[in-house]
Amino acid sequence: MQQGSSIAAAVEQKHRECTKELGNLATTPINSDVCDEVLDTLLQEKFQATKLKKEDPRACVNVYDIRLTDTFSSCGMNWPKDLKYMTPYLRRSDVLNALNIPADEQVVWKECSGAVGQAFKAKKSASAHTLLANLIRDGTEVLMFNGDQDLICNHIGNTNLISALSWGGEEIQESNQPPRKNPGGFKPEDGEVEEPWYVNGVEAGTFQTGRNLTYVKIFNASHMVPLDQPEVSQMLLNQFIRVPGLDRESQKPKTEEQKGDETQPKEEESGSNDKEIEEATWNAYYRAGVVALVVVIILTAGLVFFVLRNRRLLRHAIRLNESRPRGVHYEDGTRSGDSMDSYDDDVERPTGLVNTLFSGLSRWHRPHHGHQHRSTSRGNKKYYFAGAGGTGLAVAAGSPAVQLDTFGKRDSLDSILETDDEGSAGTDDEVGGSGAHYTDNVDEEDSVQELVIGKPDSKTITNNDSIV
């Protein structure tokens, strides 16, 4: 309202009538119809000034939130819109049971009950302000709060009430003391001053407290504070019942020094976490490196063993063949080959790592010291033979003990001579009836008999246990 306007004049007149009636009563009543006309007059005058129809949602001020409007004469009764969900919810049987409402009472929730409203207008009931002082004196802590956008229960009215209220010893007046000019209200001289009130570092209103009475004015809040400021409302309740860690001091904004104190541990904690992550990463790398190193060592050891064993077998085979007959004599006096020189000259040796490895693997079944080399005498002749289990190894009395074909020897030498169980080459120095015999020409340097066979014309001697 603008002071001096027709609206202000009409409201001020109703206010004078209210004050006059209260002055004529011995006790302050809980309700006065004359005083109720102050707000009704305000709403009526404001509606007429708009010159809008009653159905217009802008026709009337919302008495619960002066930032809003409503139709006339609802003036806020249609607010908030969520009320349409509240009625069915608060009538549900499970909700009534949770609220410990007996089923036999058959009560239903209603936003504004006329019966309840009339009960608050009991003519002989005393006003609440006559009870507050006694509650505080008995040790009861009292919290009063208002949303600053509420009109029907506005913060100016509660501020005036507290200013006129005597409590906490102030209501007791000694008979020998002069009457106080202003005995009620908070005592700023005793530190009971109005201060900013914070929630999570943000100014949410003001508070003033002293002698078990606290008053809080909440910013940007209507008649229904929890609807507009739910988090602030929760903090208000938590502080009032003293939930640990949520006192007013803890909600104030932090100074630069406090921020530094708070961020330092966080930075250290962050650095610690980064260090732990880095250490875990390096540990993982270390374990992976150890495993890889072990694998490499095993493979390297296996390769070295293979190469050394391969060379040992090869040298052993060469030495063994050098002590055996120098090739095979044919009946016409020619020879099929002479010593290992023929092998070295004629064989195409493997090249490359892979071929060398495969070639080496093919020689691993060569006779070595682990095989049993035996000798036997037949008459005045000495025969050498080797006990070997490899397939295709030529075993005969006095025959070479090494299967040269798997070394890459020419196919003309790849012959197989079968023996009987005693290692004999048959009778009359014949082997398998093929006409092969051993020479009797034993020189002083070579005590091993040489094998003489007929030179084949169109036949090829193979290692498949037969002649094709």
C-alpha positions in Angstrom: 0.0 0.0 0.0 1.1 3.5 -0.6 0.9 5.7 2.4 -1.8 8.4 2.0 -3.7 6.4 -0.6 -7.4 5.5 -0.3 -6.5 1.8 0.3 -4.2 2.8 3.1 -6.9 5.1 4.7 -9.5 2.2 4.7 -7.0 -0.3 6.2 -5.8 2.2 8.9 -9.4 2.8 9.9 -9.9 -0.9 10.5 -6.7 -1.0 12.5 -7.9 1.7 14.9 -11.1 -0.2 15.5 -9.1 -3.3 16.3 -6.9 -1.5 18.8 -9.9 0.1 20.5 -11.6 -3.3 21.0 -8.4 -4.9 22.5 -8.1 -2.0 24.9 -11.6 -2.6 26.2 -10.9 -6.3 27.1 -9.5 -7.5 30.4 -7.5 -10.2 28.7 -6.2 -10.5 25.2 -8.4 -13.0 23.3 -7.1 -15.7 21.0 -9.3 -14.2 18.2 -11.0 -11.0 17.4 -13.5 -10.6 14.5 -12.9 -6.8 14.4 -9.1 -7.4 14.1 -9.6 -10.0 11.3 -11.3 -7.2 9.2 -7.9 -5.5 8.8 -6.7 -8.1 6.4 -10.1 -8.6 4.7 -10.2 -4.8 4.0 -6.8 -4.8 2.5 -7.7 -7.7 0.1 -11.0 -6.0 -0.9 -9.5 -2.6 -1.6 -6.6 -4.1 -3.6 -9.0 -6.2 -5.7 -11.2 -3.2 -6.5 -8.1 -1.2 -7.5 -7.2 -3.8 -10.1 -10.6 -3.5 -11.9 -10.3 -7.2 -12.9 -13.0 -9.8 -12.8 -13.1 -12.2 -9.8 -12.1 -15.1 -12.0 -8.9 -13.5 -13.1 -5.9 -15.2 -11.5 -4.4 -11.7 -10.9 -7.4 -10.3 -9.1 -6.2 -10.8 -5.5 -3.0 -10.9 -3.5 -1.9 -14.3 -2.4 -1.9 -13.9 1.4 0.6 -16.8 1.8 3.1 -15.5 -0.7 2.9 -11.8 -1.6 4.9 -12.4 -4.7 1.9 -14.3 -6.2 -1.7 -13.6 -7.0 -5.0 -15.5 -7.1 -8.6 -15.2 -8.0 -10.9 -13.2 -5.7 -11.8 -14.2 -3.0 -9.6 -17.2 -2.9 -6.6 -14.9 -2.5 -4.2 -17.9 -2.0 -6.5 -20.8 -1.3 -5.8 -22.3 -4.7 -2.1 -22.4 -3.9 0.1 -24.4 -3.9 -0.8 -26.5 -6.9 0.6 -29.6 -5.2 -2.4 -29.6 -2.8 -4.4 -31.7 -5.3 -2.0 -34.6 -4.7 -1.9 -34.1 -0.9 -5.6 -34.8 -0.3 -5.7 -38.3 -1.7 -2.3 -39.1 -0.2 -3.2 -38.1 3.3 -6.4 -40.1 3.1 -4.7 -43.4 2.3 -5.1 -46.1 4.9 -1.4 -46.9 5.1 -0.6 -43.2 5.7 -3.3 -43.0 8.4 -1.8 -46.1 10.0 1.7 -44.6 9.9 0.4 -41.5 11.6 -1.2 -43.7 14.3 -4.7 -42.4 13.5 -7.2 -44.9 14.8 -9.3 -46.4 12.0 -12.5 -46.2 14.1 -12.4 -42.4 14.2 -13.2 -42.2 10.4 -11.3 -39.0 10.0 -10.2 -37.6 6.6 -7.6 -34.9 5.8 -8.8 -31.5 4.6 -6.7 -28.6 3.7 -8.6 -26.0 5.8 -11.2 -27.5 8.2 -13.9 -25.1 9.3 -14.4 -27.1 12.5 -10.7 -26.8 13.4 -10.8 -23.1 12.6 -13.7 -22.4 14.9 -12.1 -24.3 17.7 -9.2 -21.8 17.6 -11.6 -19.0 18.1 -12.7 -19.9 21.6 -13.7 -16.7 23.2 -12.4 -17.5 26.6 -9.0 -18.9 25.5 -5.9 -16.8 26.3 -3.6 -15.5 23.6 -0.4 -17.5 23.0 1.8 -14.6 24.1 0.6 -15.1 27.6 1.9 -18.7 27.6 5.4 -18.2 26.1 7.0 -16.6 29.1 5.9 -19.4 31.4 7.2 -22.1 28.9 10.6 -20.4 28.7 10.8 -20.0 32.5 10.2 -23.7 32.9 13.3 -24.4 30.7 11.5 -25.1 27.4 13.5 -23.8 24.4 11.3 -22.0 22.0 11.9 -21.4 18.2 9.8 -19.0 16.2 10.3 -18.5 12.5 8.7 -16.7 9.6 9.2 -16.7 5.8 9.8 -13.0 4.8 7.2 -13.3 1.9 4.3 -14.4 4.2 1.5 -11.9 4.7 -1.1 -13.6 6.8 1.5 -14.6 9.5 4.1 -12.0 8.7 7.5 -11.5 10.3 6.7 -7.9 11.3 3.9 -9.1 13.6 6.2 -11.7 15.3 9.0 -9.1 15.7 6.6 -6.8 17.4 5.3 -9.6 19.6 8.8 -10.5 20.8 9.6 -6.9 21.5 6.6 -6.7 23.8 7.3 -10.0 25.5 9.0 -10.4 28.8 10.7 -13.7 29.5 13.7 -15.2 31.2 13.4 -13.2 34.5 12.4 -10.0 32.8 8.8 -10.7 33.5 9.4 -10.6 37.3 9.2 -7.0 38.5 10.4 -6.3 42.0 8.1 -4.1 44.0 10.8 -1.8 45.1 12.1 -1.2 41.6 10.9 1.5 39.3 8.9 0.3 36.4 10.9 -0.5 33.2 10.2 1.6 30.1 10.8 -1.4 27.8 11.0 -4.6 29.8 10.5 -7.0 26.9 12.3 -8.2 23.9 15.9 -9.3 23.2 18.7 -7.5 25.0 21.3 -6.3 22.5 23.4 -5.0 25.3 23.8 -8.6 26.5 24.8 -9.8 23.1 21.3 -10.8 22.0 21.7 -9.1 18.6 20.3 -10.0 15.2 22.8 -11.8 13.0 23.0 -13.3 9.5 22.0 -16.9 9.4 23.8 -19.2 6.9 23.1 -22.6 5.4 26.0 -24.2 3.6 27.9 -20.9 3.5 24.9 -19.0 1.9 23.0 -16.3 3.8 19.5 -17.8 4.3 18.0 -15.3 6.7 18.6 -13.7 10.1 18.5 -15.1 13.6 18.4 -13.6 17.1 18.6 -15.7 20.3 18.7 -15.2 24.0 17.5 -16.9 27.2 16.0 -20.0 25.5 14.1 -18.0 22.8 15.3 -18.0 19.1 13.7 -16.1 16.3 14.6 -16.8 12.6 13.5 -14.9 9.6 14.0 -16.9 6.4 14.6 -15.2 3.1 12.6 -15.9 0.0 10.2 -18.1 1.8 6.4 -18.0 2.0 3.9 -19.1 4.6 4.9 -22.7 3.7 8.7 -22.4 4.3 9.5 -26.1 3.6 7.8 -25.8 0.2 10.0 -22.9 -0.9 13.2 -23.7 1.1 13.3 -27.4 1.9 17.0 -27.6 2.6 16.9 -24.5 4.8 13.9 -25.8 6.7 15.8 -29.1 7.3 18.8 -27.2 8.6 16.6 -25.1 10.9 15.2 -28.2 12.5 18.6 -30.0 12.7 20.1 -27.0 14.5 17.2 -26.7 16.9 17.5 -30.3 18.0 21.3 -30.0 18.0 22.4 -32.5 15.3 26.2 -32.8 15.7 28.2 -30.8 13.2 25.4 -28.6 12.0 25.6 -25.7 14.4 25.4 -22.1 13.1 29.1 -21.6 13.2 29.7 -24.6 11.0 27.4 -23.2 8.3 29.1 -19.8 8.0 31.1 -19.1 4.9 34.8 -19.9 5.2 37.4 -17.3 5.4 40.4 -17.4 3.1 42.5 -18.8 5.8 39.9 -21.5 6.6 39.6 -22.3 3.0 43.4 -22.7 2.8 43.3 -25.0 5.8 40.6 -27.1 4.2 42.2 -27.3 0.8 45.6 -28.2 2.1 44.6 -31.6 3.5 42.7 -32.3 0.3 45.7 -31.5 -1.8 47.9 -33.7 0.4 45.3 -36.4 0.2 45.1 -36.0 -3.5 48.8 -36.2 -3.8 48.8 -39.3 -1.6 46.2 -40.9 -3.8 48.3 -40.1 -6.9 51.4 -41.5 -5.3 49.5 -44.7 -4.4 48.2 -45.0 -8.0 51.7 -44.5 -9.4 53.2 -47.0 -7.0 50.6 -49.6 -7.9 51.2 -48.9 -11.6 55.0 -49.4 -11.3 54.4 -52.6 -9.2 52.3 -53.9 -12.0 55.0 -53.1 -14.5 57.6 -54.7 -12.3 55.7 -57.9 -12.0 55.1 -58.0 -15.7 58.8 -57.4 -16.4 59.8 -60.2 -14.0 57.5 -62.6 -15.8 58.8 -61.6 -19.2 62.4 -61.9 -18.0 61.8 -65.4 -16.7 60.2 -66.4 -20.0 63.1 -65.0 -22.0 65.6 -66.7 -19.7 63.8 -70.1 -20.1 63.6 -69.7 -23.9 67.3 -68.6 -24.1 68.4 -71.5 -22.0 66.4 -73.9 -24.1 67.9 -72.5 -27.3 71.4 -72.7 -26.0 70.9 -76.3 -24.9 69.4 -77.2 -28.3 72.3 -75.6 -30.2 75.0 -77.2 -28.0 73.3 -80.6 -28.1 72.9 -80.3 -31.8 76.6 -79.5 -32.3 77.6 -82.3 -30.0 75.5 -84.9 -31.9 76.9 -83.7 -35.2 80.5 -84.0 -34.0 79.8 -87.4 -32.5 78.3 -88.7 -35.7 81.3 -87.5 -37.7 83.7 -89.2 -35.4 81.6 -92.4 -35.4 81.5 -92.5 -39.2 85.2 -91.9 -39.5 85.8 -95.1 -37.5 83.5 -97.1 -39.8 84.1 -98.5 -43.4 85.0 -96.0 -45.9 82.0 -96.3 -48.1 80.6 -99.4 -49.8 82.6 -101.6 -52.3 81.0 -102.9 -55.4 82.2 -106.2 -56.9 83.7 -104.4 -59.9 86.1 -102.6 -57.6 84.4 -99.1 -57.5 83.1 -97.4 -54.4 80.0 -95.5 -53.7 81.7 -92.8 -51.6 84.7 -92.2 -49.6 84.6 -91.0 -46.0 82.8 -88.0 -44.7 84.5 -85.7 -47.2 82.0 -86.9 -49.7 79.2 -85.9 -47.2 80.7 -82.5 -46.6 81.1 -81.9 -50.3 77.9 -83.4 -51.7 75.3 -82.5 -49.1 73.4 -79.2 -49.4 73.6 -78.0 -45.9 70.6 -76.2 -44.4 70.7 -72.4 -44.2 68.7 -69.9 -42.1 67.7 -70.2 -38.4 64.4 -72.0 -39.1 65.9 -74.6 -41.5 68.9 -75.1 -39.2 66.6 -75.8 -36.2 64.4 -78.3 -38.2 67.6 -79.9 -39.5 68.9 -80.1 -36.0 65.7 -81.6 -34.7 65.8 -84.3 -37.4 69.2 -85.4 -36.0 68.2 -85.7 -32.4 67.6 -89.4 -32.7 71.2 -90.0 -33.9 73.1 -92.6 -31.9 75.1 -91.0 -29.1 76.8 -92.1 -25.9 73.5 -93.0 -24.5 73.0 -95.7 -27.1 74.6 -99.1 -26.5 77.5 -99.8 -28.9 78.5 -103.4 -28.9 81.0 -105.6 -30.7 81.1 -109.3 -31.3 83.6 -111.7 -32.7 82.9 -114.3 -35.3 85.7 -116.6 -35.8 88.8 -114.4 -36.2 86.7 -111.5 -37.6 85.5 -108.6 -35.5 82.1 -107.0 -36.3 80.7 -103.8 -35.0 77.1 -103.0 -34.7 74.9 -100.5 -32.8 71.7 -101.3 -30.9 69.3 -98.5 -31.9 65.6 -98.1 -31.9 65.3 -95.5 -34.6 63.2 -96.5 -37.6 65.3 -97.1 -40.7 68.7 -97.5 -38.9 70.8 -100.0 -40.8 71.9 -102.7 -38.4 74.1 -105.4 -39.5 77.2 -107.3 -38.4 80.1 -105.1 -39.3 77.9 -102.4 -41.0 78.2 -98.7 -40.4 76.6 -97.8 -37.1 75.2 -94.5 -38.3 72.2 -94.1 -40.6 73.8 -91.6 -43.0 70.7 -91.0 -45.1 69.1 -88.8 -42.4 72.2 -86.6 -42.4 71.5 -85.8 -46.0 73.8 -88.6 -47.5 73.3 -89.4 -51.1 70.5 -91.9 -51.8 73.0 -94.4 -53.3 74.2 -95.0 -49.7 70.7 -95.2 -48.2 70.6 -99.0 -48.0 69.1 -101.2 -45.3 70.5 -104.4 -44.3 68.4 -106.7 -42.2 70.0 -109.0 -39.6 68.8 -111.9 -37.7 68.4 -111.8 -33.9 72.0 -112.7 -33.3 73.4 -109.8 -35.4 74.6 -112.2 -38.1 74.5 -111.3 -41.8 73.5 -114.8 -42.8 75.8 -117.6 -44.0 78.8 -117.4 -46.3 79.1 -113.7 -45.6 75.9 -113.1 -47.5 73.4 -110.6 -46.3 69.8 -111.4 -46.9 70.7 -113.4 -50.0 71.6 -110.3 -51.9 75.2 -111.4 -52.6 76.6 -108.8 -50.3 79.7 -109.9 -48.4 82.5 -108.5 -46.4 86.0 -108.1 -47.7 88.8 -110.1 -46.2 91.3 -107.4 -47.1 91.8 -105.8 -43.7 94.7 -103.4 -43.6 96.6 -102.5 -40.5 95.0 -99.0 -40.2 91.4 -100.2 -40.6 90.4 -103.2 -38.7 86.8 -103.0 -39.7 85.6 -105.1 -42.7 84.1 -103.3 -45.6 80.9 -104.3 -47.2 80.9 -105.4 -50.8 77.7 -105.7 -52.8 76.8 -106.1 -56.4 76.3 -102.8 -58.2 72.6 -102.5 -59.1 71.6 -101.8 -62.7 68.1 -100.4 -62.5 67.3 -100.9 -58.8 67.5 -98.3 -56.1 68.4 -99.2 -52.6 66.1 -97.3 -50.2 65.5 -97.2 -46.5 62.0 -98.6 -46.6 63.1 -102.1 -45.6 62.9 -103.3 -49.2 64.6 -102.9 -52.5 62.5 -101.2 -55.2 
